[in-house]
């Protein structure tokens, strides 16, 4: 198992619950999220920058 620091750009959503689901779905594509945080919001572009730590299972 390895851990990775990643960043992702997420479209802003209508509600906090929808935003959380969108973030978790995007992070799940890249591994199992351990923790994440929204670190920047660009209201002009309607995007949020998310930084996360994810784990990935080594397949050998």
Secondary structure as GFF3:
##gff-version 3
##sequence-region A 1 60
A	DSSP	beta_strand	2	11	.	.	.	ID=ss1
A	DSSP	alpha_helix	16	28	.	.	.	ID=ss2
A	DSSP	beta_strand	32	42	.	.	.	ID=ss3
A	DSSP	beta_strand	47	56	.	.	.	ID=ss4
###
